[in-house]
Amino acid sequence: MCNNNRFDYIDYEGKLYPYLWLEIPNWGIYRVSTSSLSNALMENDLATYKSEEARHIDEMFFFFVEDEDFQLSDEEIIDVILRAVT
C-alpha cells in the first residue's frame, strides 16, 4: 500500500490502512483516509456497518478519498476534499 512516513496507519481486521491528519484552511485539523478503509468498514450494501468497531472507526475520520488520490500532496488532497464538500 502506501510506503511513506507521512502516513499513520490504522489496523482493521488485520489489514493496515493509511491515514493523514490534514489542516484544512478555515475549518481545522481532520483525519482523512482511503476509500479502501471506508469500504472495509461497510457491509456489501454500503449502508450498514460491519460491526460497532467499524462504526467507531468510521466516526474517527472526516473524509475518505479515492485510494489513488491518497498519493497526492497534502494540498492536493485538501483540494479534492473541498471540491467534494463545497
A tleap script that builds the chain and sets N, CA, C and O, in Angstrom:
source leaprc.protein.ff14SB
mol = sequence {
  NMET CYS ASN ASN ASN ARG PHE ASP TYR ILE
  ASP TYR GLU GLY LYS LEU TYR PRO TYR LEU
  TRP LEU GLU ILE PRO ASN TRP GLY ILE TYR
  ARG VAL SER THR SER SER LEU SER ASN ALA
  LEU MET GLU ASN ASP LEU ALA THR TYR LYS
  SER GLU GLU ALA ARG HIE ILE ASP GLU MET
  PHE PHE PHE PHE VAL GLU ASP GLU ASP PHE
  GLN LEU SER ASP GLU GLU ILE ILE ASP VAL
  ILE LEU ARG ALA VAL CTHR
}
set mol.1.N position { 0.855 -1.180 0.000 }
set mol.1.CA position { 0.000 0.000 0.000 }
set mol.1.C position { 0.892 1.232 0.000 }
set mol.1.O position { 1.790 1.328 -0.836 }
set mol.2.N position { 0.681 2.150 0.884 }
set mol.2.CA position { 1.463 3.373 0.941 }
set mol.2.C position { 2.701 3.106 1.781 }
set mol.2.O position { 2.595 2.634 2.913 }
set mol.3.N position { 3.849 3.399 1.245 }
set mol.3.CA position { 5.091 3.177 1.956 }
set mol.3.C position { 5.765 4.520 2.158 }
set mol.3.O position { 6.803 4.804 1.560 }
set mol.4.N position { 5.172 5.335 2.997 }
set mol.4.CA position { 5.626 6.703 3.151 }
set mol.4.C position { 5.466 7.097 4.615 }
set mol.4.O position { 4.412 6.845 5.200 }
set mol.5.N position { 6.472 7.702 5.215 }
set mol.5.CA position { 6.381 8.020 6.634 }
set mol.5.C position { 5.498 9.223 6.937 }
set mol.5.O position { 5.367 9.604 8.101 }
set mol.6.N position { 4.901 9.820 5.942 }
set mol.6.CA position { 3.961 10.911 6.234 }
set mol.6.C position { 2.608 10.364 6.680 }
set mol.6.O position { 1.764 11.109 7.178 }
set mol.7.N position { 2.407 9.067 6.500 }
set mol.7.CA position { 1.151 8.429 6.869 }
set mol.7.C position { 1.250 7.764 8.242 }
set mol.7.O position { 2.301 7.264 8.642 }
set mol.8.N position { 0.138 7.776 8.934 }
set mol.8.CA position { -0.060 6.898 10.081 }
set mol.8.C position { -0.939 5.769 9.571 }
set mol.8.O position { -1.481 5.844 8.469 }
set mol.9.N position { -1.078 4.724 10.374 }
set mol.9.CA position { -1.857 3.569 9.928 }
set mol.9.C position { -2.829 3.132 11.004 }
set mol.9.O position { -2.549 3.235 12.198 }
set mol.10.N position { -3.980 2.639 10.561 }
set mol.10.CA position { -4.958 2.050 11.456 }
set mol.10.C position { -5.147 0.605 11.025 }
set mol.10.O position { -5.223 0.305 9.833 }
set mol.11.N position { -5.222 -0.277 11.994 }
set mol.11.CA position { -5.397 -1.708 11.736 }
set mol.11.C position { -6.882 -2.036 11.851 }
set mol.11.O position { -7.513 -1.774 12.875 }
set mol.12.N position { -7.422 -2.610 10.791 }
set mol.12.CA position { -8.806 -3.086 10.830 }
set mol.12.C position { -8.835 -4.469 10.195 }
set mol.12.O position { -8.432 -4.652 9.047 }
set mol.13.N position { -9.314 -5.425 10.956 }
set mol.13.CA position { -9.406 -6.819 10.529 }
set mol.13.C position { -8.073 -7.337 9.984 }
set mol.13.O position { -8.034 -8.060 8.988 }
set mol.14.N position { -6.984 -6.955 10.653 }
set mol.14.CA position { -5.676 -7.470 10.298 }
set mol.14.C position { -5.004 -6.801 9.111 }
set mol.14.O position { -3.950 -7.249 8.662 }
set mol.15.N position { -5.597 -5.745 8.604 }
set mol.15.CA position { -5.017 -5.022 7.481 }
set mol.15.C position { -4.746 -3.577 7.907 }
set mol.15.O position { -5.549 -2.968 8.614 }
set mol.16.N position { -3.615 -3.045 7.471 }
set mol.16.CA position { -3.266 -1.659 7.794 }
set mol.16.C position { -3.741 -0.722 6.698 }
set mol.16.O position { -3.515 -0.964 5.512 }
set mol.17.N position { -4.407 0.355 7.111 }
set mol.17.CA position { -4.896 1.381 6.191 }
set mol.17.C position { -4.241 2.707 6.551 }
set mol.17.O position { -4.200 3.072 7.726 }
set mol.18.N position { -3.724 3.439 5.556 }
set mol.18.CA position { -3.057 4.706 5.852 }
set mol.18.C position { -4.072 5.817 6.134 }
set mol.18.O position { -5.198 5.811 5.637 }
set mol.19.N position { -3.623 6.762 6.950 }
set mol.19.CA position { -4.422 7.973 7.138 }
set mol.19.C position { -3.479 9.140 7.396 }
set mol.19.O position { -2.308 8.963 7.732 }
set mol.20.N position { -4.026 10.328 7.230 }
set mol.20.CA position { -3.306 11.584 7.436 }
set mol.20.C position { -4.130 12.508 8.316 }
set mol.20.O position { -5.360 12.451 8.321 }
set mol.21.N position { -3.442 13.349 9.051 }
set mol.21.CA position { -4.074 14.497 9.678 }
set mol.21.C position { -3.814 15.679 8.750 }
set mol.21.O position { -2.661 15.995 8.454 }
set mol.22.N position { -4.870 16.326 8.293 }
set mol.22.CA position { -4.730 17.462 7.385 }
set mol.22.C position { -5.346 18.710 7.993 }
set mol.22.O position { -6.434 18.667 8.567 }
set mol.23.N position { -4.636 19.819 7.859 }
set mol.23.CA position { -5.185 21.100 8.292 }
set mol.23.C position { -5.867 21.743 7.093 }
set mol.23.O position { -5.217 22.173 6.140 }
set mol.24.N position { -7.184 21.798 7.164 }
set mol.24.CA position { -7.977 22.381 6.082 }
set mol.24.C position { -8.224 23.842 6.445 }
set mol.24.O position { -8.840 24.135 7.470 }
set mol.25.N position { -7.743 24.760 5.603 }
set mol.25.CA position { -7.847 26.186 5.929 }
set mol.25.C position { -9.270 26.607 6.295 }
set mol.25.O position { -10.235 26.248 5.619 }
set mol.26.N position { -9.376 27.363 7.363 }
set mol.26.CA position { -10.638 27.907 7.874 }
set mol.26.C position { -11.585 26.841 8.420 }
set mol.26.O position { -12.718 27.165 8.779 }
set mol.27.N position { -11.160 25.592 8.493 }
set mol.27.CA position { -12.008 24.515 9.004 }
set mol.27.C position { -11.418 23.864 10.238 }
set mol.27.O position { -12.114 23.659 11.232 }
set mol.28.N position { -10.120 23.536 10.176 }
set mol.28.CA position { -9.475 22.859 11.296 }
set mol.28.C position { -8.637 21.686 10.829 }
set mol.28.O position { -8.345 21.537 9.643 }
set mol.29.N position { -8.257 20.857 11.787 }
set mol.29.CA position { -7.415 19.700 11.511 }
set mol.29.C position { -8.291 18.449 11.569 }
set mol.29.O position { -9.020 18.222 12.536 }
set mol.30.N position { -8.200 17.650 10.511 }
set mol.30.CA position { -9.071 16.480 10.375 }
set mol.30.C position { -8.287 15.255 9.938 }
set mol.30.O position { -7.254 15.358 9.276 }
set mol.31.N position { -8.803 14.090 10.324 }
set mol.31.CA position { -8.215 12.814 9.927 }
set mol.31.C position { -8.889 12.345 8.634 }
set mol.31.O position { -10.114 12.351 8.514 }
set mol.32.N position { -8.054 11.937 7.671 }
set mol.32.CA position { -8.528 11.538 6.342 }
set mol.32.C position { -7.890 10.195 5.988 }
set mol.32.O position { -6.711 9.972 6.262 }
set mol.33.N position { -8.670 9.306 5.383 }
set mol.33.CA position { -8.131 8.016 4.943 }
set mol.33.C position { -8.644 7.701 3.538 }
set mol.33.O position { -9.138 8.571 2.821 }
set mol.34.N position { -8.511 6.436 3.176 }
set mol.34.CA position { -8.813 5.995 1.811 }
set mol.34.C position { -10.190 5.345 1.703 }
set mol.34.O position { -10.777 4.906 2.692 }
set mol.35.N position { -10.673 5.300 0.488 }
set mol.35.CA position { -11.944 4.627 0.230 }
set mol.35.C position { -11.841 3.134 0.534 }
set mol.35.O position { -12.852 2.501 0.839 }
set mol.36.N position { -10.644 2.564 0.457 }
set mol.36.CA position { -10.485 1.148 0.810 }
set mol.36.C position { -10.876 0.901 2.265 }
set mol.36.O position { -11.540 -0.090 2.571 }
set mol.37.N position { -10.470 1.794 3.156 }
set mol.37.CA position { -10.871 1.654 4.554 }
set mol.37.C position { -12.369 1.828 4.687 }
set mol.37.O position { -13.028 1.031 5.354 }
set mol.38.N position { -12.912 2.850 4.068 }
set mol.38.CA position { -14.353 3.087 4.143 }
set mol.38.C position { -15.131 1.855 3.677 }
set mol.38.O position { -16.089 1.436 4.327 }
set mol.39.N position { -14.717 1.289 2.563 }
set mol.39.CA position { -15.400 0.100 2.033 }
set mol.39.C position { -15.249 -1.096 2.959 }
set mol.39.O position { -16.183 -1.886 3.101 }
set mol.40.N position { -14.088 -1.242 3.592 }
set mol.40.CA position { -13.855 -2.362 4.502 }
set mol.40.C position { -14.757 -2.284 5.732 }
set mol.40.O position { -15.090 -3.312 6.322 }
set mol.41.N position { -15.148 -1.088 6.115 }
set mol.41.CA position { -15.971 -0.895 7.309 }
set mol.41.C position { -17.439 -1.206 7.075 }
set mol.41.O position { -18.197 -1.407 8.023 }
set mol.42.N position { -17.836 -1.244 5.818 }
set mol.42.CA position { -19.257 -1.366 5.483 }
set mol.42.C position { -19.598 -2.758 4.944 }
set mol.42.O position { -18.761 -3.436 4.348 }
set mol.43.N position { -20.844 -3.161 5.169 }
set mol.43.CA position { -21.348 -4.377 4.540 }
set mol.43.C position { -21.425 -4.137 3.035 }
set mol.43.O position { -21.236 -3.010 2.578 }
set mol.44.N position { -21.695 -5.165 2.281 }
set mol.44.CA position { -21.748 -5.052 0.816 }
set mol.44.C position { -22.756 -4.024 0.317 }
set mol.44.O position { -22.595 -3.479 -0.775 }
set mol.45.N position { -23.789 -3.757 1.105 }
set mol.45.CA position { -24.799 -2.779 0.688 }
set mol.45.C position { -24.308 -1.340 0.852 }
set mol.45.O position { -24.974 -0.400 0.418 }
set mol.46.N position { -23.135 -1.171 1.484 }
set mol.46.CA position { -22.529 0.141 1.748 }
set mol.46.C position { -23.433 1.067 2.553 }
set mol.46.O position { -23.267 2.287 2.533 }
set mol.47.N position { -24.390 0.473 3.260 }
set mol.47.CA position { -25.284 1.268 4.093 }
set mol.47.C position { -25.265 0.805 5.549 }
set mol.47.O position { -25.828 1.472 6.417 }
set mol.48.N position { -24.626 -0.326 5.820 }
set mol.48.CA position { -24.614 -0.908 7.150 }
set mol.48.C position { -23.175 -1.176 7.571 }
set mol.48.O position { -22.388 -1.730 6.803 }
set mol.49.N position { -22.837 -0.782 8.788 }
set mol.49.CA position { -21.501 -1.077 9.304 }
set mol.49.C position { -21.362 -2.569 9.564 }
set mol.49.O position { -22.337 -3.243 9.895 }
set mol.50.N position { -20.147 -3.079 9.412 }
set mol.50.CA position { -19.888 -4.488 9.687 }
set mol.50.C position { -19.970 -4.805 11.176 }
set mol.50.O position { -20.285 -5.930 11.564 }
set mol.51.N position { -19.684 -3.800 12.006 }
set mol.51.CA position { -19.653 -4.017 13.455 }
set mol.51.C position { -19.653 -2.662 14.163 }
set mol.51.O position { -19.553 -1.613 13.526 }
set mol.52.N position { -19.765 -2.706 15.477 }
set mol.52.CA position { -19.647 -1.482 16.267 }
set mol.52.C position { -18.244 -0.908 16.145 }
set mol.52.O position { -18.072 0.310 16.104 }
set mol.53.N position { -17.237 -1.778 16.087 }
set mol.53.CA position { -15.866 -1.315 15.891 }
set mol.53.C position { -15.753 -0.552 14.574 }
set mol.53.O position { -15.110 0.496 14.514 }
set mol.54.N position { -16.380 -1.078 13.516 }
set mol.54.CA position { -16.342 -0.412 12.212 }
set mol.54.C position { -17.000 0.966 12.291 }
set mol.54.O position { -16.483 1.935 11.735 }
set mol.55.N position { -18.121 1.052 12.970 }
set mol.55.CA position { -18.799 2.346 13.129 }
set mol.55.C position { -17.905 3.325 13.872 }
set mol.55.O position { -17.785 4.487 13.483 }
set mol.56.N position { -17.276 2.851 14.946 }
set mol.56.CA position { -16.392 3.708 15.739 }
set mol.56.C position { -15.224 4.225 14.882 }
set mol.56.O position { -14.889 5.408 14.937 }
set mol.57.N position { -14.616 3.349 14.104 }
set mol.57.CA position { -13.503 3.762 13.243 }
set mol.57.C position { -13.985 4.783 12.218 }
set mol.57.O position { -13.330 5.805 12.013 }
set mol.58.N position { -15.109 4.527 11.580 }
set mol.58.CA position { -15.640 5.453 10.579 }
set mol.58.C position { -15.837 6.848 11.168 }
set mol.58.O position { -15.534 7.852 10.523 }
set mol.59.N position { -16.337 6.901 12.378 }
set mol.59.CA position { -16.611 8.193 13.013 }
set mol.59.C position { -15.343 8.941 13.408 }
set mol.59.O position { -15.411 10.120 13.757 }
set mol.60.N position { -14.199 8.285 13.359 }
set mol.60.CA position { -12.921 8.940 13.660 }
set mol.60.C position { -12.423 9.773 12.480 }
set mol.60.O position { -11.523 10.597 12.638 }
set mol.61.N position { -13.004 9.561 11.299 }
set mol.61.CA position { -12.500 10.187 10.080 }
set mol.61.C position { -13.473 11.230 9.543 }
set mol.61.O position { -14.692 11.063 9.594 }
set mol.62.N position { -12.893 12.309 9.026 }
set mol.62.CA position { -13.678 13.378 8.414 }
set mol.62.C position { -14.053 13.031 6.984 }
set mol.62.O position { -15.155 13.342 6.532 }
set mol.63.N position { -13.122 12.377 6.263 }
set mol.63.CA position { -13.338 12.160 4.834 }
set mol.63.C position { -12.502 10.979 4.369 }
set mol.63.O position { -11.433 10.703 4.914 }
set mol.64.N position { -13.004 10.287 3.355 }
set mol.64.CA position { -12.281 9.207 2.702 }
set mol.64.C position { -12.110 9.582 1.235 }
set mol.64.O position { -13.087 9.833 0.530 }
set mol.65.N position { -10.856 9.616 0.783 }
set mol.65.CA position { -10.586 9.928 -0.627 }
set mol.65.C position { -10.303 8.629 -1.382 }
set mol.65.O position { -9.992 7.601 -0.781 }
set mol.66.N position { -10.415 8.696 -2.696 }
set mol.66.CA position { -10.085 7.536 -3.507 }
set mol.66.C position { -8.632 7.143 -3.245 }
set mol.66.O position { -7.787 8.002 -2.990 }
set mol.67.N position { -8.350 5.862 -3.309 }
set mol.67.CA position { -7.006 5.379 -2.994 }
set mol.67.C position { -5.936 6.082 -3.827 }
set mol.67.O position { -4.891 6.463 -3.300 }
set mol.68.N position { -6.189 6.252 -5.114 }
set mol.68.CA position { -5.186 6.881 -5.977 }
set mol.68.C position { -4.950 8.350 -5.596 }
set mol.68.O position { -3.846 8.861 -5.784 }
set mol.69.N position { -5.965 9.030 -5.067 }
set mol.69.CA position { -5.801 10.422 -4.632 }
set mol.69.C position { -4.943 10.530 -3.381 }
set mol.69.O position { -4.392 11.592 -3.091 }
set mol.70.N position { -4.829 9.433 -2.639 }
set mol.70.CA position { -4.069 9.468 -1.395 }
set mol.70.C position { -2.575 9.624 -1.654 }
set mol.70.O position { -1.819 9.934 -0.733 }
set mol.71.N position { -2.147 9.417 -2.873 }
set mol.71.CA position { -0.736 9.587 -3.232 }
set mol.71.C position { -0.408 11.043 -3.576 }
set mol.71.O position { 0.759 11.385 -3.768 }
set mol.72.N position { -1.418 11.888 -3.654 }
set mol.72.CA position { -1.218 13.306 -3.948 }
set mol.72.C position { -0.583 14.010 -2.750 }
set mol.72.O position { -0.514 13.449 -1.656 }
set mol.73.N position { -0.126 15.228 -2.963 }
set mol.73.CA position { 0.383 16.031 -1.851 }
set mol.73.C position { -0.763 16.382 -0.906 }
set mol.73.O position { -1.934 16.277 -1.271 }
set mol.74.N position { -0.418 16.797 0.304 }
set mol.74.CA position { -1.450 17.208 1.263 }
set mol.74.C position { -2.345 18.289 0.674 }
set mol.74.O position { -3.568 18.226 0.804 }
set mol.75.N position { -1.744 19.273 0.033 }
set mol.75.CA position { -2.516 20.377 -0.540 }
set mol.75.C position { -3.481 19.883 -1.624 }
set mol.75.O position { -4.617 20.350 -1.717 }
set mol.76.N position { -3.019 18.944 -2.431 }
set mol.76.CA position { -3.889 18.403 -3.484 }
set mol.76.C position { -5.027 17.572 -2.891 }
set mol.76.O position { -6.148 17.604 -3.400 }
set mol.77.N position { -4.748 16.832 -1.823 }
set mol.77.CA position { -5.815 16.073 -1.158 }
set mol.77.C position { -6.843 17.034 -0.570 }
set mol.77.O position { -8.046 16.790 -0.663 }
set mol.78.N position { -6.378 18.116 0.029 }
set mol.78.CA position { -7.306 19.127 0.563 }
set mol.78.C position { -8.176 19.672 -0.564 }
set mol.78.O position { -9.379 19.846 -0.372 }
set mol.79.N position { -7.606 19.944 -1.721 }
set mol.79.CA position { -8.391 20.418 -2.869 }
set mol.79.C position { -9.453 19.401 -3.273 }
set mol.79.O position { -10.590 19.771 -3.564 }
set mol.80.N position { -9.089 18.129 -3.291 }
set mol.80.CA position { -10.049 17.060 -3.624 }
set mol.80.C position { -11.208 17.092 -2.627 }
set mol.80.O position { -12.370 17.009 -3.023 }
set mol.81.N position { -10.902 17.209 -1.361 }
set mol.81.CA position { -11.934 17.225 -0.319 }
set mol.81.C position { -12.826 18.448 -0.471 }
set mol.81.O position { -14.051 18.331 -0.431 }
set mol.82.N position { -12.221 19.621 -0.644 }
set mol.82.CA position { -13.013 20.848 -0.759 }
set mol.82.C position { -13.913 20.835 -1.986 }
set mol.82.O position { -15.042 21.321 -1.929 }
set mol.83.N position { -13.428 20.287 -3.092 }
set mol.83.CA position { -14.285 20.179 -4.287 }
set mol.83.C position { -15.479 19.255 -4.026 }
set mol.83.O position { -16.568 19.475 -4.556 }
set mol.84.N position { -15.270 18.234 -3.216 }
set mol.84.CA position { -16.343 17.268 -2.946 }
set mol.84.C position { -17.385 17.797 -1.974 }
set mol.84.O position { -18.557 17.430 -2.066 }
set mol.85.N position { -16.980 18.651 -1.046 }
set mol.85.CA position { -17.907 19.069 0.016 }
set mol.85.C position { -18.427 20.493 -0.133 }
set mol.85.O position { -19.293 20.916 0.633 }
set mol.86.N position { -17.909 21.238 -1.108 }
set mol.86.CA position { -18.404 22.610 -1.259 }
set mol.86.C position { -19.096 22.801 -2.590 }
set mol.86.O position { -19.574 23.896 -2.886 }
savepdb mol mol.pdb
quit
